[in-house]
């Protein structure tokens, strides 16, 4: 239902998106059956294609070239996919969005190498663009994301952490790639540098809001809708914004420690989620997300009026309120 | 002893190499203690720095710029290091019983994260070079290497394979990155395109010879010198050139199957290695390596005379005869 709504927001750019979709499929095609099957599995598991749509929309403020835009969009979506396969290795997840993960179907090794392969594919795709600034930005973005992966590990199972630690983590985990999607889309279209800056900040703020909503849904949604157990973040040892608000609550702490050490029963998982939901932590988290969303919208509102601007505003609004 | 000999071949380029060594250390420095420790461990473990030396030597045939050469050399050595860490990642499901799980997992995670981080560092380093051809070549090289990693998995434990399959595998595993090291070193120095072609082919042929010698040493050397059990390739399910020559030999086959299914005893490992050594397979493999080495030397011999040419010839000769 909600996914359909998102698709309807993309309607004006369906042609661009379906071109990118075909390029994505083409780019992971390979004579190796394992590579092909693993990549297609990932591609089909789909997702919201937020990075491609951000690239497309941002590029509409400059000299739009479908060809260049597709190269950047394909590259960024592939990098996102590669990081997902590697995350599956880390978290030992057997399912993502209801689909079997590469790691579950084959093994950790294949998941890791598929990630490496897709990563390289991303470089080949963007390699065709002859703009040094594009390559430098992409490399720096990837470096920060990888740093984030390791720092996330350093914070795993650590209850002594601040809101700032959390915000820095989700910046690297999500906001940076969305920010760079906007910036790169604008850059390859030779967009005016002031506009590039606004789009870049829009992507960053929207990304922060998006990830906070994601972390809220991990508590408030159902196993079925999530395609994985609700509360997975805690089960994997990750404190997120809602849980940071109540981590020192003595009634919550027994759940927290048992989620971290793996001794939480199914019944207690339900009780833990119910406890967080009634604690007020969800509302507080939603307010932080709303604050980022407002900042995102403010950046876009000062841009010249066009269809892309309208779509960016609608998508930002949707991402902040989505239920999946 | 032999390592010292190699270092003496590098003597004329010690200044360039030590500059690159410092840049390598600087590039993996990080505020994250895990990143820093893991990367430095890898860096200190050393290796022969063949990629950096190939970059340096190849660049001496054009307009040599230490700064550009260092960026390329650092990038290629980092990519090599990243692929080594990823190679070390063990499939949890296979090795769970052999290792304490938490420890095995800690290693896997850190290994994968560190590999990703170093990969990105490599991109940042080469990203500073404003030559599109350089980025395209690097991306294509990485793609082929990753493909090779997965294809190696597809061939694991498979006895029905040809010499061509093997040669294609070692091309991706080793020869390509050495070939690209030469090509990139020459490219960033604006070397004449005919010379670029010769250096590229030199790197490829030398890389093939190098890997075949590596595969021979896995049979003929000692556990102590190798730092792992002799015969590891077979124990890991990989047929290499020497074993391809005798894989259909009825006296060898019982060893082969037991090496593959993990039921080979320590005594039988010794007998298996002795059997391969006396079978003539080593000599035949050495001939193939020598053939590649001759081709490598032929490419370089037609290049203009200089110190770099002399060093390339000596190193190629050394790589083909080395005992470590």
Interface residues (C-beta under 8 A of the other chain):
Chain A: X30 X32 X33 X34 X35 X86 X89 X90 X92 X107 X108 X109 X110 X112 X113 X114 X116 X117 X119 X120 X121 X123 X124 X127 X128 X130 X132 X135 X136 X138 X139 X140 X142 X143 X145 X146 X147 X149 X150 X151 X153 X154
Chain B: X30 X32 X33 X34 X35 X86 X89 X91 X92 X93 X94 X108 X109 X110 X112 X113 X114 X115 X116 X117 X119 X120 X121 X123 X124 X126 X127 X128 X130 X132 X135 X136 X138 X139 X140 X142 X143 X145 X146 X147 X149 X150 X151 X153 X154
